[in-house]
Amino acid sequence: MEKNKKMKKLLPAGETATFCRQMSLIMDAGIPVYDGIESLVESCEDEKSRKAFENLSETVRDTGSLYKAVRDAGYFPDYMVNMINIGEETGKLDDVLKSLAGYYNREERTRKTIKSAISYPILLVCMMTAVILALVTKIMPIFEDIFMSLGTNMTETGISVMNIGLAIGNVSLVIIAVILVIIAVSAILTFIGKSDTLIKIASVIPGVRSLNKKISSGRFASVISMMLASGYSLEKALEMAPSIVSDFSVKEKIEKCGKLVTEGVSFPEALGKIGLFSKMESRIISVGYKAGQLDSVMLKVSEAYEEEVNEGIEKTVGYIEPCLVGILSLVIGGILISVMLPLASIMSSIG
């Protein structure tokens, strides 16, 4: 099975959410899992998706277990597979599928927010590359030919100014090339499933580290809510939660929280000791814990973190965009000035 998983790419969060929602609707309607997957096979227009559902259908027919089907498929996230196993064991598969659909919908919204936020800065970087490359390789040589054709030698100051312009252009191209390489490497790491390595590297940046911590804290709250709503114990939820968190410092805190709860410390007290949430959030969680509403309170906390993450991304992009535009303007302006000043000096000497 491990080999199978390595060969196949995991489904995106959006498609995983859709599958869980469809299976939940099938179970709500009282349709057996096998018949439900057969219906999905018949309704699929995409040949690749149809083949995937056919494989699932065959495994469900042979084993009678949705868990074994998604496990053997190899393209579903481990967390989803484990939760479906829990749902089958506890007889709450329908509730688990609904919770999973909500969880992966939130994951997809966060992914889309990040993707849309970085698209424009990446486009600006590409535009900067194209403009500066054109100036350095096409425009500057044309002006040099013009200077030569005028039959007038440039002053040392003019030569120095033009050389500075060329240096600015070349340095800018090198910097942009490094940025593009970083973007390409990041995309490759994400594609081959090495996103944890990427996150570990990116966490060195203060803003990214803070944002990733909020994402991880929101995921933790969402998972605790989902597992408690599915009938699992808090201890078991804390045991599984670290596997879905990408921030390593948050992962360690969750593991410490689970250890404290196992030793007899109450969940709110354990959260207070690890410092994962703010004092206000910890107080709200404490009230929900005492009232027996911990699952719903943790869900609200995860939703609040999702809003904070979205706002943080928009705020960060709000700073990046004008900075990139300003840098682009300065670089292009510097290159053009380095060309125009010597030209103006030559024209005045001719006149």
TACORKA-V567617 format. One record per pair of residues at least 12 apart in sequence whose C-alpha atoms are under 10 Angstrom apart, sorted by the first residue. I is the first residue (numbers start at 1). J is the second residue. If there is no record, write none. Layout:
# TACORKA-V567617
I|J / I|J
This chain:
# TACORKA-V567617
1|71 / 1|72 / 1|73 / 1|74 / 2|72 / 2|74 / 3|74 / 4|72 / 4|73 / 4|74 / 4|75 / 5|71 / 5|72 / 5|73 / 5|74 / 5|75 / 5|76 / 5|77 / 5|78 / 6|74 / 6|75 / 6|192 / 6|193 / 7|74 / 7|75 / 8|73 / 8|74 / 8|75 / 8|76 / 8|192 / 9|74 / 9|75 / 9|76 / 9|77 / 9|191 / 9|192 / 9|193 / 10|73 / 10|74 / 10|75 / 10|76 / 10|77 / 10|78 / 10|191 / 10|192 / 10|193 / 11|74 / 11|75 / 11|76 / 11|77 / 12|75 / 12|76 / 12|77 / 12|104 / 12|107 / 12|108 / 12|111 / 13|76 / 13|77 / 13|101 / 13|103 / 13|104 / 13|105 / 13|106 / 13|107 / 13|108 / 13|109 / 13|110 / 13|111 / 14|101 / 14|104 / 14|105 / 14|106 / 14|107 / 14|108 / 14|109 / 14|111 / 14|112 / 15|76 / 15|101 / 15|104 / 15|105 / 15|108 / 16|75 / 16|76 / 16|77 / 16|80 / 16|100 / 16|101 / 16|103 / 16|104 / 16|105 / 16|108 / 17|80 / 17|97 / 17|98 / 17|99 / 17|100 / 17|101 / 17|102 / 17|103 / 17|104 / 17|105 / 17|106 / 17|107 / 17|108 / 18|100 / 18|101 / 18|102 / 18|104 / 18|105 / 19|40 / 19|97 / 19|100 / 19|101 / 20|80 / 20|84 / 20|94 / 20|96 / 20|97 / 20|98 / 20|99 / 20|100 / 20|101 / 20|102 / 20|104 / 21|94 / 21|97 / 21|98 / 21|99 / 21|100 / 21|101 / 21|102 / 21|105 / 22|36 / 22|37 / 22|40 / 22|97 / 22|98 / 22|101 / 23|36 / 23|37 / 23|40 / 23|66 / 23|93 / 23|94 / 23|97 / 23|98 / 23|101 / 24|36 / 24|93 / 24|94 / 24|95 / 24|96 / 24|97 / 24|98 / 24|99 / 24|100 / 24|101 / 25|94 / 25|97 / 25|98 / 26|39 / 26|40 / 26|94 / 27|93 / 27|94 / 27|95 / 27|97 / 28|94 / 28|95 / 32|64 / 33|57 / 33|60 / 33|61 / 33|64 / 33|65 / 33|66 / 34|56 / 34|57 / 34|58 / 34|59 / 34|60 / 34|61 / 34|62 / 34|64 / 34|65 / 34|66 / 35|57 / 35|60 / 35|61 / 36|57 / 37|53 / 37|54 / 37|55 / 37|56 / 37|57 / 37|58 / 37|60 / 37|61 / 37|66 / 38|50 / 38|53 / 38|54 / 38|56 / 38|57 / 38|58 / 38|61 / 39|53 / 39|57 / 40|53 / 40|54 / 40|57 / 41|53 / 41|54 / 41|55 / 41|56 / 41|57 / 42|54 / 52|73 / 52|75 / 53|69 / 53|73 / 55|69 / 55|70 / 55|72 / 55|73 / 56|68 / 56|69 / 56|70 / 56|71 / 56|72 / 56|73 / 57|69 / 59|71 / 59|72 / 59|73 / 65|84 / 65|85 / 65|88 / 66|81 / 66|84 / 66|85 / 66|87 / 66|88 / 66|93 / 67|80 / 67|81 / 67|82 / 67|83 / 67|84 / 67|85 / 67|86 / 67|87 / 67|88 / 67|89 / 67|93 / 68|81 / 68|84 / 68|85 / 69|81 / 70|82 / 70|84 / 70|85 / 71|84 / 71|85 / 77|244 / 78|243 / 78|244 / 79|100 / 79|223 / 79|240 / 79|241 / 79|243 / 79|244 / 80|96 / 80|97 / 80|100 / 80|101 / 80|103 / 80|104 / 82|240 / 83|96 / 83|97 / 83|99 / 83|100 / 83|226 / 83|227 / 83|230 / 83|240 / 84|96 / 84|97 / 84|100 / 86|227 / 86|230 / 86|231 / 86|232 / 87|227 / 87|230 / 87|231 / 87|232 / 90|230 / 90|231 / 90|232 / 91|230 / 91|231 / 92|229 / 92|230 / 92|231 / 93|230 / 94|230 / 95|226 / 95|227 / 95|229 / 95|230 / 95|231 / 96|226 / 96|227 / 96|229 / 96|230 / 96|231 / 97|226 / 97|230 / 98|226 / 98|230 / 99|222 / 99|223 / 99|225 / 99|226 / 99|227 / 99|229 / 99|230 / 100|222 / 100|223 / 100|226 / 100|227 / 102|222 / 102|226 / 103|219 / 103|222 / 103|223 / 103|225 / 103|226 / 103|299 / 103|302 / 106|218 / 106|219 / 106|222 / 106|302 / 106|303 / 106|306 / 107|215 / 107|219 / 107|306 / 109|306 / 109|310 / 110|215 / 110|306 / 110|307 / 110|309 / 110|310 / 110|313 / 111|310 / 112|310 / 113|309 / 113|310 / 113|311 / 113|313 / 113|314 / 114|309 / 114|310 / 114|313 / 114|314 / 114|317 / 116|313 / 116|314 / 116|317 / 117|310 / 117|313 / 117|314 / 117|315 / 117|316 / 117|317 / 117|318 / 117|321 / 118|313 / 118|314 / 118|316 / 118|317 / 118|320 / 118|321 / 119|317 / 120|317 / 120|320 / 120|321 / 121|317 / 121|320 / 121|321 / 121|322 / 121|323 / 121|324 / 121|325 / 122|179 / 122|180 / 122|183 / 122|321 / 122|324 / 124|321 / 124|324 / 124|325 / 124|328 / 125|176 / 125|177 / 125|179 / 125|180 / 125|324 / 125|325 / 125|328 / 126|176 / 126|177 / 126|179 / 126|180 / 127|328 / 128|172 / 128|173 / 128|176 / 128|324 / 128|325 / 128|327 / 128|328 / 128|329 / 128|331 / 128|332 / 129|169 / 129|172 / 129|173 / 129|174 / 129|175 / 129|176 / 129|177 / 129|180 / 129|328 / 130|173 / 131|169 / 131|328 / 131|331 / 131|332 / 132|168 / 132|169 / 132|170 / 132|172 / 132|173 / 132|176 / 132|328 / 132|331 / 132|332 / 132|335 / 133|169 / 133|170 / 133|172 / 133|173 / 134|169 / 135|165 / 135|166 / 135|169 / 135|332 / 135|335 / 135|336 / 136|165 / 136|166 / 136|167 / 136|168 / 136|169 / 136|170 / 136|173 / 136|335 / 137|166 / 137|169 / 137|170 / 139|335 / 139|336 / 139|339 / 140|162 / 140|165 / 140|166 / 140|335 / 140|336 / 140|338 / 140|339 / 143|339 / 143|340 / 143|342 / 143|343 / 144|162 / 144|339 / 144|343 / 146|343 / 147|342 / 147|343 / 147|346 / 147|347 / 150|343 / 150|346 / 150|347 / 150|350 / 151|346 / 151|350 / 152|346 / 152|347 / 152|349 / 152|350 / 153|346 / 154|342 / 154|343 / 154|345 / 154|346 / 155|342 / 155|345 / 155|346 / 156|342 / 157|341 / 157|342 / 157|345 / 158|338 / 158|339 / 158|340 / 158|341 / 158|342 / 158|343 / 158|344 / 158|345 / 158|346 / 159|338 / 159|339 / 159|342 / 160|338 / 160|342 / 161|334 / 161|335 / 161|337 / 161|338 / 161|339 / 161|340 / 161|341 / 161|342 / 162|334 / 162|335 / 162|336 / 162|337 / 162|338 / 162|339 / 162|340 / 162|341 / 162|342 / 162|343 / 163|335 / 163|338 / 163|339 / 164|334 / 164|335 / 164|338 / 164|339 / 165|331 / 165|332 / 165|333 / 165|334 / 165|335 / 165|336 / 165|337 / 165|338 / 165|339 / 166|334 / 166|335 / 166|336 / 166|338 / 166|339 / 167|335 / 168|330 / 168|331 / 168|332 / 168|334 / 168|335 / 168|338 / 169|331 / 169|332 / 169|334 / 169|335 / 171|331 / 172|327 / 172|328 / 172|331 / 172|332 / 185|198 / 186|198 / 186|199 / 186|201 / 186|202 / 195|246 / 196|245 / 196|246 / 196|247 / 196|248 / 197|246 / 199|212 / 199|246 / 199|247 / 199|248 / 200|212 / 200|246 / 200|247 / 200|248 / 203|247 / 203|248 / 207|312 / 207|313 / 207|316 / 208|312 / 208|313 / 208|316 / 209|247 / 209|249 / 210|247 / 210|309 / 210|312 / 211|247 / 211|305 / 211|308 / 211|309 / 211|310 / 211|312 / 211|313 / 211|316 / 212|245 / 212|246 / 212|247 / 212|248 / 212|250 / 212|309 / 213|245 / 213|246 / 213|247 / 213|248 / 213|249 / 213|250 / 213|251 / 213|276 / 213|309 / 214|247 / 214|250 / 214|276 / 214|277 / 214|302 / 214|305 / 214|306 / 214|308 / 214|309 / 214|312 / 215|245 / 215|246 / 215|247 / 215|302 / 215|305 / 215|306 / 215|308 / 215|309 / 215|310 / 216|242 / 216|244 / 216|245 / 216|246 / 216|247 / 216|248 / 216|249 / 216|250 / 216|251 / 216|276 / 216|302 / 216|305 / 217|245 / 217|246 / 217|247 / 217|250 / 217|251 / 217|254 / 217|276 / 217|277 / 217|301 / 217|302 / 217|305 / 217|306 / 218|245 / 218|277 / 218|298 / 218|299 / 218|300 / 218|301 / 218|302 / 218|303 / 218|304 / 218|305 / 218|306 / 218|307 / 218|308 / 218|309 / 219|241 / 219|242 / 219|244 / 219|245 / 219|246 / 219|299 / 219|301 / 219|302 / 219|303 / 219|305 / 219|306 / 220|237 / 220|238 / 220|240 / 220|241 / 220|242 / 220|243 / 220|244 / 220|245 / 220|250 / 220|251 / 220|254 / 220|276 / 220|298 / 220|299 / 220|301 / 220|302 / 221|241 / 221|277 / 221|294 / 221|295 / 221|296 / 221|297 / 221|298 / 221|299 / 221|300 / 221|301 / 221|302 / 221|303 / 221|305 / 222|241 / 222|295 / 222|296 / 222|297 / 222|298 / 222|299 / 222|300 / 222|301 / 222|302 / 222|303 / 222|305 / 223|237 / 223|238 / 223|240 / 223|241 / 223|242 / 223|244 / 223|245 / 223|295 / 223|298 / 223|299 / 223|302 / 224|236 / 224|237 / 224|238 / 224|240 / 224|241 / 224|294 / 224|295 / 224|296 / 224|298 / 224|299 / 224|302 / 225|237 / 225|293 / 225|294 / 225|295 / 225|296 / 225|297 / 225|298 / 225|299 / 225|300 / 225|301 / 225|302 / 226|295 / 226|296 / 226|298 / 226|299 / 227|240 / 227|241 / 227|295 / 228|293 / 228|294 / 228|295 / 228|296 / 228|298 / 229|293 / 229|294 / 229|295 / 229|296 / 230|295 / 234|258 / 234|261 / 234|262 / 234|267 / 234|294 / 234|295 / 235|257 / 235|258 / 235|259 / 235|261 / 235|262 / 235|267 / 236|258 / 237|258 / 238|254 / 238|255 / 238|256 / 238|257 / 238|258 / 238|259 / 238|261 / 238|262 / 238|267 / 239|254 / 239|255 / 239|257 / 239|258 / 239|259 / 240|254 / 240|255 / 240|258 / 241|254 / 241|255 / 241|258 / 242|254 / 242|255 / 242|258 / 249|276 / 250|274 / 250|275 / 250|276 / 252|274 / 253|270 / 253|271 / 253|273 / 253|274 / 253|275 / 253|276 / 254|270 / 254|271 / 254|274 / 254|276 / 255|274 / 256|270 / 256|271 / 256|273 / 256|274 / 257|269 / 257|270 / 257|271 / 257|272 / 257|273 / 257|274 / 257|275 / 257|276 / 258|270 / 258|271 / 260|273 / 260|274 / 266|286 / 266|289 / 267|282 / 267|285 / 267|286 / 267|289 / 267|294 / 268|282 / 268|283 / 268|284 / 268|285 / 268|286 / 268|287 / 268|288 / 268|289 / 268|290 / 269|282 / 269|286 / 271|285 / 271|286 / 272|286 / 277|301 / 281|297 / 281|298 / 281|301 / 281|304 / 282|301 / 284|297 / 284|298 / 284|300 / 284|301 / 285|297 / 285|298 / 285|300 / 285|301
